[in-house]
């Protein structure tokens, strides 16, 4: 939240503790809710002839190209490859903030005490500067973004009474994308527009596809389209900032990617445990969560507030509402890192591969879509290593 960006550490702690206390007030209700949902889900899986709900849900989600064992490989790769780098970043943050230990309310504020970046004040200015970024990236993509400007397919400014959130949706008859968001002048607004523009480019690439079910790719690949534009577009943030502030924004983004993988692994591993141990007690579930947090939580000091960590999974609505929907973002992030990596070797080829893969829409299985984009469809330790090394190299260059 906004208070976690405040340089006043006492204020950050107070805000964090108030949120945690409010969550704990309804912790029993949340536990009761998931237990009722689990009972129904386990029964559904049994009625369908499955040994457990995990296997049922994986098949129901159409995961024909990867299995639960592949998810375990993802968890292992995060533990072996990502966690050492994540912990290095936490140590660096702790040293910059001149703290003895990092507490949960110290993880998102600027470590040097700088104020939040302010890339724009008017949304029209954000749109114009983002168009300039796409001019740097690729002429065809820039033209697609300009079509959206000209056709008034961008509703980006925050206003009173406007629905929350940000997304891209397709207008099926016009075969055009539409982007909705609530920009307030922050760096995350720029990244959101780059992200949703990636989805929009995917929709534009699907204009010639008549088969409805082919018009949309699997989520694991849809997010490659969007996350790739964040990574490649962020290389041109001097359209918004001085060189110094652009470096700061890029560092924050890359550090966020490193930190995202452990949380995805945490949420996914927890659900695997829950649904393969359907008769567990509440205490056993809390214990399993804490063990997984020990594995992926990083060097953050939870002393005296362990009870808040134990129920931290309550904040992740996916666990309650859309079980097993989360690892897709980790898989897609790997794909986008490959696109970005390839762009550093041959920008023109990487972007052509990117566009060609988007044009395949949903007509090919995931491995073929990833391969078309220049990315192997693999998420084991060997797949992670070159990508995390690239992020490390980039962070060092931006330091």
N, C-alpha and C positions, 0 to 999 in steps of 0.2 A: 504494500500500500504506500500511499504518498508519505506517511509519517516515517517509513523505513528509509526514506531518502534524506531525512533531516540530519544535519550535522550534530545536533544536540543529542548526545548519547543517552542522557537521562530521559529525554522525550521519546526516543526510539524504544527504549526499554519499557517505559510506561505504556506506550501504545501496543507493543507486542504482548505484554502481560495482560492487558485488557482483552485483547482478541483471544488469547489462549484461555483466559478465565471464562469467557463467554462460551467458548467451545466446550469446555469441561462441564459447564452447567447442563448441557444437553447430551453429554457423552453417553449416558445410559440409554437415552432415546435412540441415538444413532446406532448403538450396539444392538438394541432390540430390533430396529428396522432391518439391519443387514442380516440378522439371524432369521427373521421372517422371510426375507428375500432369498436367502440361501436355501432354506427348506423347500421353497417352491422350485427353485432352479435345480436342486438335486433331484427332486421328484420328476421334473421335466426330462432330465437326462436319463433317468432310470426308465421312464415310460418309453423313451425312444431307443432303449437298448444299449445305452452307453454306460461304461464303468464309472465315469464321473462327469461332472458338469464341464470341467475344463476341456475334455476331449469333444464333448457335444458342441460347446461354444466355438471351438476352433473350426470345426467342420461347418457349423452354421454360418460363420463369417466368411466361408469360402477360402480358407487358408490352405489351398492345395499345393502351394509352392514352398511352404515351410511348416515345420511341425513343432510341438512343444520342446523337443530336444534342441532345435535351433534357437529357441528362446533362451534355453539354459546356456548355450554357447555365447549368446549375446551378454547374459549376466556375467559369465566368466571373463569375457573380453573386457567388459567395463571394469571388473575388479582388478584384472591384471594390467591393463593398458591405460585406462582412464584415471583410475583412483590415484596412482602416484602423481600424475600431473595435477589433478584436482587438489590434492593435498598440498602440493608445491604452491599453487595459486593462493590457497588459504593461508599458508605460512607467509607468503609475500604480502598479502593483505594485512595480516596481523602486525607485521613489522612496519608497514607504512603507517598504520593507525597507532603504532607505539603502544600496543596492548600486550598484556601477559597471555591472555587467551581470547579467542574469538567466541562471542556469544551469538545466539541465533539472530539477535537484532543488529549484528555488526556485518552481515554478509552481503547487503545490497547497497549500502550508502557508499558514496565516493570515498575511497580510502585516504585520499589526500585532503579531504574536507572541501572540495570544490563544489560549487553550486551546480544543480542539474543543467544540462545543456538545453539551450533554447534555439532550435534550428529555424523557426519561423514564427511569425505572428498572425499572418493571414493565410487561409487555406489555399487561395489562388496562387500565392507565392510558393507554397509547398508543391502544388501540382506542377507549376512551371519549372521549378528546380528538379523535380523528379523526372520530368520529361527530358531535361538536360542530361541527367544521369543515364537514361536509356539511350540518348543520342550517343553517349560514349560507349555503351555496351554493345548495341546492335541496331542498325537502321530499321530493320523489319519490325523488331519489337517496339522501337520508338514510334513507328507509324501506327502500330496497334494501339498503343497508349494514347496517341493523338486522336484516333477514332473515338475512343471513349470520352475524351475531352469534348470533341466536337458534337457528339451525340448526347451530351449531358448524362453520361452513364456513371458519374461519380457523385455520390452524396457523402461528403467527408467531414463536414464541419459539425462540431458538437453544438446542440441547441436545446433549449428548454422543451421538455416533453418528448424528446427523441428517444427511441429505444436504445438500450445499451449495446455494446459489442462492436465487432468489425468482421466482415466476411465478404466473399465474392459469390454471387449467384449468377446462373445463366438464365437468359430470357429465351425460352425454347422456340418460340415462333420467329423471333427476330434473329436467333442464333448469335446473340451478342452477350457479353458479360456485363455485369453491373457490380460496382464496389460500394459498400456501405461501411462507414466507420464514424468514430467520434473524436476527431482530432482536436487537441487542446494546445499544441505547440511544443510537444516534447519529442525527443529522439525516438521513442518507441512508436510515435505516429509515423515517422519517416520509414521505419522498419516495417510497420504494418502495411503501409502503402506499397512498398517494394514487394512484400510477401503476397499481398492480395493481387497485385499486378501479375505476379507469376501464375497464380490461378487463372487470371483473366487471359493470359497468353495461351494457357492450356485450352480454355474455352474457345478462343479464336481459332486455334489449330484444329478444333473439332468441327468447324463449320461445314466441312464437306462430307461429314460422316452421317449417313442417313439412318443406320441402325441405332435405335434408341439406346440399347444396352452397351453399344460400343462407344457412345459419346462420352462416357465417364470412365476413367481409369480407376483401378483400385486405390484406396486411400494411401497405401504405402508409397504409391508413385505420384499421386496428386500433390503430395507435400514435397516431393523432390522438385516439382515445378516452382513452387513458391519459395522454399528455403534456398534454392540455388540463386534466385534473384536477390535475396537478402545478402548472400555472401558476395556475389559479383557486383551488385549495385553499391554495396558499402565501400567498395574500393574507390568510389567517386564522390565521397561525402564532402569534398571541398566545394561542391556546388552549394552546400549549406554552411560550411564552417571554415575557419582558418585551418591551416595544416595541423596545428597543435590539437585543436578540438576534434578534428576528423580522426586523428590517431586515437584520441581518448574514446570516441564513440566506437571505433572498430575494436579496440581492446575489450571494451565492455561486452560487445556482441560475441566475440570469440570466447571470452571467459564464460559467458552464459551458455555457450554450446557445450563446453567442457562440463559445466555443472549440470546441464540438462540430462546427460546420459546416466549419471548415477540415480537421479530421481526416477527416470523411466524404468531403470532396472529394479529399483525398490518397489514401485507400484506393481510391476508385472510379476516379480518374484513372489510378492505377498499374495497375489491372487492365485498363482499356481499352488502355493501352500494351502490357502483356504479351501480350495475346491478339490484338492486331493487328500485333504484331512477333514471330511465333511462332519465328523462327529466331535470336533474339537470344542473345548470349553472356551469361555471368554478369556480366562487367564492364559490359556494356552495360545490363543490368538494374539493377545498382547505380547506374550513372550516371543512368538514368532516374528512379530513386527519389529520388536527391539533387536532381535538377532540380525534381521535384514538391515536395519538402520546401522548397526555396528559394522556391517559389511560395506555399506554404500554411503554412509552419512558424512564421512569426512571428519577432519579434526576440528570439530566445533564443541565447545564446552556446554553441556547440558546440566551441569551440577546444580542441584536444588530445584530443577524444573523437569526432572525426568518424567513426571506424570504427564506433562504436556507433550513430550515426544512420543510417549506410548500411544496417545490418541491422535497423533498428527495425521494419520491416514484418513481421519474423518473429513479433512479439508478437501480431499480429492473426490469430487462428485462422480467421476467415472466408475469408481469401485462400487458405488451404490446403483447407479443408473445404467451404465453401459459396460458391464464386466468384460474384461480382457481387451477393451478398446483403449490402448495407450502405447503399446510397443511399436505400433505403426509409425509414430513420430520418430522413434529412435532409428528405425530402419530407413525412413525417408531422410533423416539427417545425414546418415552415412552416404546415401545416394547423392545428396546435394554437395557433400564435401568432395566426393569424387568429381562431380561436374566442375566445381571450383578448382580442384587440383589440376584437372586437365586444362582448364582455361589458363593456367599459369605457364603451361608448356606450349600450347597452340590455341590462342584465344578464338580464332575464326573457326577452327575445326570443332572445338568444344561447344561453341554456341550453335553451330550447325547440327551437331549431334543432339544437343538439347532440343532444338526446334523439331528435328526429325522424330525424336522420341515422343514429343508431345503430340505430334500429328498421328501417331499410332493409336492414340486415345485408349480405349479399352479392348482393342482388337487382338492384343497379344497377352500372354501370361506375364507375370511379374519379372521373371528372369530375363525375358526378351526385352521388356521395356527398359529395365535397368541397363542391360547390355547396349541397347540402342543409344542410351544417353552416355555411354562410355563408363558405366559403373558395373562392377561385378555384383551379382546378387548374393552376397555373402556377408555374414555379420559375426564371424568368429574372430579370434585374436589376430590372425594374420591380416584380416580385412581392416581391423581397427588401427593397426600399428602405423602404416604410412600416413593415415589421415590425422591421427593425433600428433604425429611427428610434424606434419605440415602446420598444424595449429600452433604447436610449440615454437616452430621456426618463425612463424608470422608474428606471434606475440613478442618474441625476442627482438625482432626487427622493429616492432612498434614501441618498444620499451623506452 
